[in-house]
Amino acid sequence: MELKSPIALYICAGVALVCIIAVFITFGMKRKYKGGKKAFLPEYLRKEAVFRTRLVWYNILKYVLIFLIITSIVLSGFLMARPYKTESKQLANYNRDIILCLDISSSVDNLNATLIDKLEKIVQELNGERFGIVIFNTSPCLLCPLTNDYQYIIRELEKLKEYLSIRLDVTNGRLIIPPNYEEAAAYLENGTLVGWPDRGSSIIGEGLAGAVLDFYDVEEKPDRTRIIIFTSDNDNAIRDGEEEIVTLPEAGDWAVERGITIFGIGTEMMRDSDRQMMKDTVEKTGGAFWYGEDSDVVDDIVENLKKQMATLDDTQYEIIENELPETTFRWLLLTLSLMLLCAFILKV
């Protein structure tokens, strides 16, 4: 504990010290009669128990009152000195942007549905960061722009998880086509299959590049931490004769240029060459690569993802001075109350 104005305490402590010295000086002094009427107290009254008891209590209360007065002076000085405590507080991280970039070709549905279920917990723990969602197949679609409206993000993740689960169940024959299947298909396909009949599907590099470009304020705010959580099987299904506008390695280079870190998650059945390309791409951005679709595996991936993301946080600390007048004020209030009580008893 420290004091902002210790001089106030020193002054009051000096006054209290003077009062103590004055009490000791006058303690043994006999007061001289200076006129007025003398009252005669018969000797037998001095021997009465009631008189002696009252005299003892009078002297006790008198010195208790003196002690309380001196204590109140010191407490007042301590209060005027403004006691405070300095502590270092970690500021809420408002300096991070996260985009979830999902390859929503049907071969990645199981991974995406499992991952989204785990990622919802991360979103609920965010505190000021902005979060966005990009989905892609033939073409990338910005499903949710960067925002810190977490309720909106959770709603979109819930809807996306529901529709992915419906398509996954229908694809695997576990569910007869439900009434809302067309709604689910439209939600997943609108904007993500632009040019599909001619170009093909699962154009991975362009999907990642779309997420990279959706960090719209890179030049205005270069100090922000920017992260992409990227899922894919990296199985390009582009039509013969067509070319990618941006390849996956090129999209990774764009991310490096813009200071974006990519964390990649692949499916279990990826070909070795596809896995290695995706791994090389995300690791050159400073990120990490995992693969797996089992719920426990994805849970471990998300825990590792949280740890990796934490290392990229631009953590800042603020020195906060918390004034602490409450305890001193309570003691001062108690002291003043006891003073009034002693004064009242002495008067009676």
C-alpha positions as CSV (number, residue, x, y, z in Angstrom):
1,M,0.0,0.0,0.0
2,E,1.2,3.5,-0.9
3,L,0.2,7.1,-0.1
4,K,-0.5,9.7,-2.7
5,S,0.0,12.7,-0.3
6,P,2.1,11.4,2.7
7,I,2.7,15.0,3.8
8,A,-0.9,15.1,5.1
9,L,-0.2,12.0,7.3
10,Y,3.0,13.6,8.6
11,I,1.2,16.8,9.6
12,C,-1.5,15.0,11.4
13,A,1.0,12.6,13.1
14,G,2.8,15.7,14.3
15,V,-0.4,17.2,15.7
16,A,-1.1,13.9,17.4
17,L,2.4,13.7,18.9
18,V,2.0,17.3,20.3
19,C,-1.3,16.2,21.9
20,I,0.4,13.1,23.5
21,I,3.2,15.3,24.9
22,A,0.7,17.7,26.3
23,V,-1.2,14.9,28.0
24,F,1.9,13.6,29.7
25,I,3.0,17.1,30.8
26,T,-0.4,17.8,32.4
27,F,-0.8,14.3,33.8
28,G,1.0,15.0,37.1
29,M,0.3,18.7,37.3
30,K,-2.0,20.0,40.1
31,R,-4.3,22.7,39.1
32,K,-4.2,25.9,41.2
33,Y,-7.3,27.4,42.5
34,K,-8.0,30.6,40.5
35,G,-11.1,31.9,42.2
36,G,-14.8,31.0,42.2
37,K,-16.7,28.9,44.6
38,K,-15.2,25.9,46.3
39,A,-17.3,22.9,47.0
40,F,-16.7,21.0,50.1
41,L,-16.7,17.2,49.8
42,P,-17.0,15.4,53.1
43,E,-14.4,12.8,53.7
44,Y,-16.9,10.0,54.2
45,L,-18.2,10.6,50.6
46,R,-14.8,9.9,49.3
47,K,-14.9,6.5,50.9
48,E,-18.2,5.5,49.3
49,A,-18.0,2.7,46.8
50,V,-20.3,4.4,44.3
51,F,-18.2,7.6,44.4
52,R,-14.9,5.7,43.9
53,T,-16.4,3.6,41.1
54,R,-17.7,6.6,39.3
55,L,-14.3,8.3,39.8
56,V,-12.5,5.3,38.3
57,W,-14.8,5.2,35.3
58,Y,-14.5,9.0,34.9
59,N,-10.7,8.7,34.7
60,I,-10.9,5.7,32.3
61,L,-13.3,7.4,30.0
62,K,-11.3,10.6,30.1
63,Y,-8.2,8.8,28.9
64,V,-10.1,6.7,26.4
65,L,-11.5,9.8,25.0
66,I,-8.1,11.4,24.7
67,F,-6.8,8.2,23.0
68,L,-9.8,8.3,20.6
69,I,-9.2,11.9,19.7
70,I,-5.5,11.2,18.9
71,T,-6.5,8.1,16.9
72,S,-9.0,10.1,14.9
73,I,-6.4,12.7,14.1
74,V,-4.0,10.1,12.8
75,L,-6.8,8.3,10.8
76,S,-7.9,11.6,9.3
77,G,-4.3,12.3,8.2
78,F,-4.1,8.8,6.7
79,L,-7.4,9.3,4.9
80,M,-6.2,12.7,3.6
81,A,-3.0,11.1,2.4
82,R,-5.1,9.0,0.0
83,P,-3.9,5.4,0.4
84,Y,-3.8,3.4,-2.8
85,K,-2.6,0.1,-4.1
86,T,-0.8,-0.3,-7.5
87,E,-1.6,-3.4,-9.6
88,S,-0.8,-4.5,-13.1
89,K,-4.0,-5.5,-15.0
90,Q,-4.0,-7.3,-18.3
91,L,-6.0,-5.3,-20.8
92,A,-8.8,-7.1,-22.7
93,N,-7.4,-8.1,-26.0
94,Y,-9.1,-5.9,-28.6
95,N,-6.3,-6.2,-31.1
96,R,-7.0,-9.5,-32.8
97,D,-9.1,-10.5,-35.9
98,I,-10.0,-14.1,-36.6
99,I,-11.6,-15.5,-39.8
100,L,-12.9,-19.0,-40.0
101,C,-12.3,-20.2,-43.6
102,L,-14.2,-23.4,-44.4
103,D,-14.0,-25.6,-47.4
104,I,-17.6,-26.7,-47.7
105,S,-17.3,-29.3,-50.3
106,S,-19.1,-32.4,-49.0
107,S,-15.9,-34.3,-48.3
108,V,-15.1,-31.8,-45.5
109,D,-18.6,-31.7,-43.9
110,N,-17.8,-34.1,-41.0
111,L,-14.6,-32.1,-40.1
112,N,-16.5,-28.8,-40.4
113,A,-19.5,-29.8,-38.3
114,T,-17.3,-31.2,-35.6
115,L,-14.9,-28.2,-35.6
116,I,-17.7,-25.7,-35.4
117,D,-19.2,-27.4,-32.4
118,K,-15.8,-26.9,-30.6
119,L,-15.1,-23.5,-31.9
120,E,-18.3,-22.1,-30.4
121,K,-16.6,-22.2,-27.0
122,I,-13.7,-20.1,-28.3
123,V,-16.1,-17.5,-29.7
124,Q,-17.9,-17.4,-26.3
125,E,-14.6,-16.6,-24.6
126,L,-13.7,-13.8,-26.9
127,N,-13.5,-10.3,-25.4
128,G,-13.5,-7.5,-28.0
129,E,-11.8,-9.4,-30.8
130,R,-13.4,-9.4,-34.2
131,F,-14.5,-12.7,-35.8
132,G,-15.6,-13.5,-39.4
133,I,-16.7,-16.5,-41.4
134,V,-15.8,-17.3,-45.1
135,I,-17.1,-20.5,-46.8
136,F,-15.9,-21.6,-50.2
137,N,-16.2,-24.3,-52.8
138,T,-15.7,-23.0,-56.4
139,S,-15.7,-19.5,-55.1
140,P,-15.3,-17.8,-51.7
141,C,-18.4,-16.3,-50.0
142,L,-18.1,-13.9,-47.0
143,L,-20.8,-15.4,-44.7
144,C,-20.1,-13.1,-41.8
145,P,-17.8,-10.1,-42.0
146,L,-15.4,-9.2,-39.2
147,T,-17.5,-8.2,-36.1
148,N,-17.5,-8.4,-32.4
149,D,-21.3,-9.2,-32.3
150,Y,-20.7,-12.6,-30.8
151,Q,-24.4,-13.5,-30.5
152,Y,-24.7,-13.0,-34.3
153,I,-21.6,-15.1,-34.9
154,I,-22.9,-17.9,-32.6
155,R,-26.2,-17.9,-34.5
156,E,-24.4,-18.2,-37.9
157,L,-22.2,-21.0,-36.6
158,E,-25.2,-22.8,-35.2
159,K,-27.0,-22.5,-38.5
160,L,-23.9,-23.6,-40.5
161,K,-23.4,-26.6,-38.2
162,E,-27.1,-27.6,-38.6
163,Y,-27.1,-27.4,-42.4
164,L,-23.7,-29.2,-42.6
165,S,-25.1,-32.0,-40.4
166,I,-28.2,-32.3,-42.5
167,R,-26.2,-32.6,-45.7
168,L,-23.8,-35.0,-44.0
169,D,-26.7,-37.3,-42.8
170,V,-28.4,-37.3,-46.3
171,T,-25.1,-38.0,-48.1
172,N,-24.3,-40.9,-45.8
173,G,-27.9,-42.3,-46.0
174,R,-28.6,-41.8,-42.3
175,L,-31.5,-39.4,-43.0
176,I,-34.3,-39.3,-45.5
177,I,-34.3,-35.9,-47.3
178,P,-36.0,-33.6,-44.8
179,P,-38.2,-30.6,-45.8
180,N,-35.5,-28.1,-45.0
181,Y,-32.8,-29.9,-47.1
182,E,-33.3,-27.5,-50.0
183,E,-32.9,-24.6,-47.6
184,A,-29.7,-26.1,-46.2
185,A,-28.3,-26.7,-49.7
186,A,-29.1,-23.2,-50.8
187,Y,-27.4,-21.7,-47.7
188,L,-24.3,-23.7,-48.4
189,E,-24.2,-23.3,-52.2
190,N,-25.3,-19.7,-52.8
191,G,-22.2,-17.7,-53.6
192,T,-19.9,-20.7,-53.2
193,L,-20.5,-22.3,-56.6
194,V,-20.1,-19.3,-58.8
195,G,-18.8,-20.7,-62.2
196,W,-19.1,-24.3,-61.0
197,P,-20.3,-25.9,-64.3
198,D,-17.3,-24.5,-66.1
199,R,-14.6,-24.3,-63.5
200,G,-15.2,-27.3,-61.2
201,S,-15.2,-27.4,-57.4
202,S,-12.9,-27.3,-54.4
203,I,-10.7,-24.5,-55.7
204,I,-8.7,-24.3,-52.6
205,G,-6.3,-21.5,-53.3
206,E,-9.0,-19.1,-54.3
207,G,-11.0,-19.9,-51.2
208,L,-8.1,-19.1,-48.9
209,A,-7.2,-16.0,-50.9
210,G,-10.8,-14.7,-50.4
211,A,-10.3,-15.0,-46.6
212,V,-7.0,-13.3,-46.8
213,L,-8.5,-10.3,-48.7
214,D,-11.4,-10.1,-46.3
215,F,-9.1,-8.5,-43.7
216,Y,-10.1,-5.1,-45.0
217,D,-8.0,-2.7,-42.8
218,V,-4.6,-4.2,-43.0
219,E,-3.0,-0.9,-44.2
220,E,-4.9,1.3,-41.8
221,K,-4.3,-1.0,-38.7
222,P,-1.1,-2.9,-39.4
223,D,-0.5,-3.7,-35.7
224,R,-3.5,-6.0,-35.3
225,T,-3.0,-9.7,-34.9
226,R,-4.7,-11.5,-37.8
227,I,-5.6,-15.2,-37.9
228,I,-7.3,-17.6,-40.3
229,I,-8.6,-20.9,-39.1
230,F,-8.6,-22.9,-42.4
231,T,-10.2,-26.3,-43.1
232,S,-9.9,-28.3,-46.3
233,D,-9.0,-31.6,-47.8
234,N,-6.9,-29.7,-50.4
235,D,-8.4,-31.9,-53.1
236,N,-8.6,-29.6,-56.1
237,A,-11.4,-30.6,-58.5
238,I,-10.9,-27.9,-61.1
239,R,-12.0,-28.8,-64.7
240,D,-9.5,-29.8,-67.3
241,G,-8.3,-26.8,-69.2
242,E,-9.1,-24.4,-66.4
243,E,-6.5,-22.7,-64.2
244,E,-6.6,-21.4,-60.7
245,I,-6.5,-17.7,-60.3
246,V,-4.6,-18.1,-57.1
247,T,-2.9,-21.4,-56.0
248,L,-2.8,-22.4,-52.4
249,P,0.9,-21.6,-52.0
250,E,0.3,-18.2,-53.6
251,A,-2.6,-17.5,-51.2
252,G,-0.1,-18.4,-48.4
253,D,2.4,-15.9,-49.8
254,W,-0.4,-13.2,-49.8
255,A,-1.1,-14.0,-46.1
256,V,2.6,-13.6,-45.3
257,E,2.7,-10.3,-47.0
258,R,-0.3,-9.1,-45.1
259,G,1.0,-10.4,-41.7
260,I,-1.8,-13.1,-41.4
261,T,-1.1,-16.3,-39.5
262,I,-3.0,-19.4,-40.8
263,F,-3.9,-22.4,-38.7
264,G,-4.8,-25.3,-41.0
265,I,-6.9,-28.4,-40.3
266,G,-7.1,-31.2,-42.8
267,T,-9.3,-34.2,-43.2
268,E,-8.3,-37.7,-42.3
269,M,-8.4,-39.1,-45.9
270,M,-6.1,-36.4,-47.4
271,R,-3.6,-37.6,-49.9
272,D,0.0,-37.3,-48.7
273,S,0.9,-34.7,-51.4
274,D,-2.2,-32.6,-50.5
275,R,-1.4,-32.8,-46.8
276,Q,2.2,-31.7,-47.3
277,M,1.2,-28.8,-49.5
278,M,-1.3,-27.5,-47.0
279,K,1.1,-28.0,-44.2
280,D,3.9,-26.1,-45.9
281,T,1.5,-23.3,-46.8
282,V,0.2,-22.7,-43.3
283,E,3.6,-23.1,-41.6
284,K,5.3,-20.5,-43.7
285,T,2.8,-18.0,-42.3
286,G,3.9,-18.9,-38.7
287,G,0.9,-21.0,-38.1
288,A,0.4,-24.8,-37.4
289,F,-1.2,-27.7,-39.2
290,W,-3.3,-30.6,-37.8
291,Y,-5.6,-33.2,-39.4
292,G,-8.3,-35.4,-38.1
293,E,-12.1,-35.6,-37.9
294,D,-12.8,-37.6,-34.8
295,S,-14.5,-35.6,-32.0
296,D,-11.7,-36.2,-29.5
297,V,-9.0,-35.4,-32.0
298,V,-10.8,-32.2,-33.0
299,D,-11.1,-31.3,-29.3
300,D,-7.4,-31.7,-28.9
301,I,-6.8,-29.6,-32.1
302,V,-9.0,-26.8,-30.7
303,E,-7.1,-26.8,-27.4
304,N,-3.8,-26.6,-29.3
305,L,-5.3,-23.9,-31.5
306,K,-6.2,-21.9,-28.4
307,K,-2.6,-22.2,-27.1
308,Q,-1.1,-21.2,-30.4
309,M,-3.5,-18.2,-30.8
310,A,-2.6,-17.1,-27.2
311,T,1.1,-16.9,-28.2
312,L,0.2,-14.4,-30.9
313,D,-1.9,-12.1,-28.7
314,D,-0.6,-8.6,-28.4
315,T,-1.0,-8.8,-24.6
316,Q,-0.8,-5.4,-22.9
317,Y,-0.8,-4.5,-19.3
318,E,-2.0,-1.3,-17.6
319,I,-0.8,0.0,-14.2
320,I,-3.9,0.8,-12.2
321,E,-4.0,2.8,-9.0
322,N,-6.9,1.7,-6.8
323,E,-7.5,4.1,-3.9
324,L,-8.4,2.3,-0.7
325,P,-10.3,4.8,1.6
326,E,-13.0,2.3,2.7
327,T,-11.1,0.6,5.6
328,T,-9.7,3.8,6.9
329,F,-13.0,5.6,6.7
330,R,-14.7,2.7,8.6
331,W,-12.1,2.9,11.4
332,L,-12.5,6.7,11.6
333,L,-16.3,6.4,11.7
334,L,-16.0,3.9,14.5
335,T,-13.6,6.2,16.4
336,L,-15.9,9.2,16.1
337,S,-18.8,7.1,17.3
338,L,-16.9,5.9,20.4
339,M,-15.9,9.5,21.1
340,L,-19.5,10.7,21.1
341,L,-20.4,7.8,23.3
342,C,-17.6,8.6,25.8
343,A,-18.5,12.3,25.8
344,F,-22.2,11.4,26.5
345,I,-21.3,9.1,29.4
346,L,-19.0,11.7,30.9
347,K,-21.7,14.3,30.7
348,V,-24.2,12.0,32.4
